[in-house]
């Protein structure tokens, strides 16, 4: 029987790989073998690509806060903007601006997306678009995206949007209308750099600040049952 300490360490080192990454990893390894048959040193680039894909598609277990009303970050990354904006037109949530939290993911962040709060999925819409830098403000309107609307148990609407970036060319989303979901559950990913937006209900203030690093499924970004004012932050 393995010592408890050793098992705990292995869990932190041996991070699971999301199933969407295996075709890339296996393909890179196969390319390495083929390249080695032509010239042995060519195996190195293929192995580097396989190693990067293994790192990119890592899918660690997260400890999600489960109190009713909490909204957790749907992605790893950095909060690039907090502003008021009208939700994507395809979600038919009206023309009234809502607080939008934008989270930018670099190619080095975990790219598995997670459901921000408990509720039921009421709309999912894919929108063809451009592949501008995901950090730009206009990326929310012009880039390729997958928009999702959900309703909480007490009738509040929350929207979250996967936005493709300059490098990203493929959005994966496994949600469907009518599906009951829980905060922190995996719902998709965006390949190779992207952005995720969250639209909060009117009157809900964010608990995070621009520049703050998010941990998907763990960092609490808002509380639907709180009337607390928006929090500020200082670099220290």
ABEGO torsion letter per residue (X at the ends): XBBAAAAAAAAAABBBBBAAAAAAAAAAAAAAAAAAAABAAAAAAAAAAAAAAAAAABBBBBBBBABBGBBBBABBEBBABBBBBBBBAAAGAEABBBBBBBBBBBAABBABBBBABBEBBABBBBBBBBBBBAABAAAAAABBBBBBBBBBAAGBBBBBBBBBBAABABBBBABBBGBBBBBGBBAEBBBGEBBBBBBBBBGBBBABBBGBBBBBGABBABBAABABBBBBBBBX
